Amino acid sequence: MTTVQHSIDVDVPVRTAYNQWTQFREFPHFMSGVERIDQVDATRTHWVTKIAGVTREFDAETTEQRPDERIAWKTVGGPHQAGVVTFHRLDDAHTRVMLQMEFAPEGVVETVGDKLGFVRGRTKGDLEHFKVFVEKRGHETGAWRGEVDPPGGNGSADLPQVPPPPYDSPGMSPTPGRTGAPGGGHIPPPRPQGPPTLGGPAGGSY
């Protein structure tokens, strides 16, 4: 089992960053290895990914969703992944996005890739691409503001709760009330606001 954690600061309000992350149709623009995502039902999506020439299909279930705070997920009946992405308000125009994922590499290609740190580098790169994507537009391309309660209310994705790293930009500090600890996983997509639409998401099958 491998755990990866990364964070990045984006120059948009927390609502904008969160709303954009709920738009799974846009994920192929900044998530490597994602070919397509289909909406199955209210909390389940079907992923098609291609990593290092290996195509995989699997379902992901959103296990917790709180607007402007966190989105948690896990895979269902496929390669093991579980994760949380959290959104931390730094000020009116800056947000820290934190991603933690837990996964089990499958096969020789993925195992070797994990050992060489390829997965960690790709996850970091995905967050950097998300930053460019959302900052270039300055606003979200859509939003889904619904909530999903975690099973049993015992936290997200059964991963350890980790506080966000300090904000070290001069003259700025995190704003109380918008913290939230990341769990883990690589971006299973929350649902869009409108009817199900073909598209693609967060992180693929690592």
C-alpha positions in Angstrom: 0.0 0.0 0.0 1.3 3.5 -0.9 0.2 6.8 0.4 0.8 10.1 -1.4 0.2 13.6 -0.1 0.6 17.0 -1.8 -0.8 20.5 -1.5 -0.8 23.6 -3.6 -1.9 27.2 -3.2 -4.2 28.6 -5.9 -5.0 32.3 -6.5 -8.8 31.9 -6.5 -11.4 32.0 -3.7 -12.1 28.7 -1.9 -15.6 28.5 -3.4 -14.1 28.8 -6.9 -11.5 26.1 -6.3 -14.0 23.7 -4.8 -16.7 24.3 -7.5 -14.1 23.7 -10.2 -13.1 20.4 -8.6 -16.7 19.1 -8.8 -16.6 19.4 -12.6 -15.3 16.0 -13.5 -15.8 16.7 -17.2 -12.9 19.1 -17.1 -10.5 16.7 -15.3 -8.8 15.5 -18.5 -7.5 19.0 -19.0 -5.3 18.8 -16.0 -5.3 15.1 -14.8 -2.8 12.8 -16.4 -4.0 9.4 -17.6 -7.7 10.1 -17.5 -9.6 9.1 -20.7 -13.2 9.3 -19.6 -15.6 9.4 -16.7 -19.3 8.4 -16.8 -21.9 9.2 -14.2 -23.5 5.9 -12.9 -25.7 7.3 -10.2 -25.8 10.0 -7.5 -22.5 9.0 -5.9 -20.9 6.5 -8.3 -18.8 7.2 -11.4 -17.2 4.9 -13.9 -13.6 5.8 -14.9 -11.5 4.9 -17.9 -7.8 5.5 -17.5 -4.6 4.9 -19.4 -1.4 4.8 -17.4 1.9 3.8 -19.0 0.0 2.2 -21.9 -2.2 0.2 -19.6 -6.0 0.9 -19.9 -8.1 0.3 -16.9 -11.8 0.7 -16.0 -13.2 0.9 -12.5 -15.9 2.6 -10.5 -15.4 5.2 -7.8 -17.9 6.1 -5.0 -18.0 9.5 -3.4 -18.1 8.8 0.4 -18.2 12.3 1.7 -18.7 15.7 0.3 -18.9 19.1 2.1 -19.1 22.2 -0.1 -15.9 24.4 0.1 -14.3 21.9 2.5 -13.7 18.3 1.3 -14.5 15.5 -1.1 -13.7 11.9 -0.2 -13.9 8.8 -2.4 -12.9 5.2 -2.8 -12.9 2.7 -5.6 -15.4 -0.1 -5.9 -14.5 -3.5 -7.2 -11.3 -2.4 -8.9 -7.7 -1.4 -8.1 -7.7 -0.1 -4.5 -7.7 3.7 -4.2 -9.1 5.9 -1.4 -8.6 9.6 -0.9 -9.7 13.0 0.1 -9.1 16.5 -1.4 -9.6 19.4 1.0 -9.9 23.1 0.5 -8.5 25.6 3.0 -9.4 29.3 2.8 -6.3 31.4 3.2 -8.0 34.7 2.5 -10.7 36.1 0.2 -8.6 35.3 -2.9 -6.3 32.4 -2.0 -7.0 28.7 -1.3 -4.8 25.8 -0.3 -5.8 22.6 -2.0 -4.6 19.4 -0.3 -4.7 15.9 -1.7 -3.9 12.7 0.0 -4.4 9.3 -1.7 -3.9 5.7 -0.7 -3.5 3.0 -3.4 -2.2 -0.4 -4.1 -0.1 -0.6 -7.3 -1.1 -3.5 -9.6 1.2 -5.3 -12.1 4.8 -4.8 -12.9 4.4 -1.5 -14.7 2.6 0.2 -11.8 4.8 -1.4 -9.1 8.0 -0.2 -10.8 6.5 3.2 -11.4 5.6 3.5 -7.7 9.1 2.5 -6.6 10.7 5.1 -8.9 8.4 7.8 -7.6 6.5 8.3 -10.8 3.2 8.3 -9.1 4.2 11.0 -6.6 5.5 13.2 -9.4 2.4 12.8 -11.4 0.1 13.6 -8.5 2.1 16.8 -7.8 2.0 17.6 -11.5 -1.8 17.2 -11.6 -2.2 19.7 -8.8 0.1 22.2 -10.6 -2.0 21.8 -13.8 -5.2 22.3 -11.8 -3.7 25.6 -10.5 -3.0 26.8 -14.0 -6.4 25.7 -15.3 -8.4 27.5 -12.6 -6.3 30.6 -12.3 -6.2 31.2 -16.1 -10.0 31.4 -16.1 -10.4 33.1 -12.8 -13.8 31.4 -12.3 -15.2 28.0 -12.2 -16.7 26.3 -15.3 -19.6 24.9 -13.3 -20.5 23.7 -9.8 -22.3 21.0 -7.8 -23.1 22.2 -4.3 -24.8 19.1 -2.9 -23.6 17.2 0.2 -22.8 13.5 0.9 -22.6 12.3 4.4 -19.8 9.8 5.3 -20.9 6.3 6.2 -21.4 6.1 10.0 -20.0 9.6 10.3 -16.5 8.3 11.1 -14.4 10.4 8.8 -13.3 10.2 5.2 -11.8 7.2 3.5 -10.4 5.7 6.7 -7.2 7.7 6.3 -5.3 9.5 9.0 -6.2 13.1 9.6 -3.4 15.5 8.8 -3.4 19.3 9.5 -2.6 21.6 6.6 1.0 22.9 6.4 1.5 26.5 7.5 0.9 29.3 5.1 4.2 31.1 4.8 3.4 34.0 2.5 4.2 37.3 4.1 1.3 39.1 5.7 -1.2 36.3 5.1 -2.5 33.5 7.3 -5.2 30.9 7.2 -8.7 31.9 8.2 -10.2 30.0 11.1 -13.3 27.9 10.2 -12.1 26.5 6.9 -9.6 23.9 8.0 -10.2 20.2 7.4 -7.7 17.4 7.2 -6.9 15.5 4.1 -7.6 11.9 3.9 -6.3 10.1 0.8 -6.9 9.0 -2.8 -6.7 10.3 -6.2 -9.6 12.4 -7.2 -12.7 10.4 -7.9 -15.0 12.9 -9.4 -18.0 14.5 -7.6 -21.1 14.9 -9.7 -21.9 17.7 -12.1 -24.8 20.0 -11.5 -26.7 19.0 -14.6 -27.6 15.6 -16.2 -24.8 13.0 -16.5 -22.3 13.8 -19.2 -19.3 12.0 -20.5 -16.0 13.4 -19.5 -12.9 12.6 -17.5 -11.2 13.2 -13.9 -8.7 13.2 -11.1 -5.8 11.1 -11.2 -6.6 7.9 -13.0 -5.7 4.5 -11.8 -2.2 4.6 -10.2 
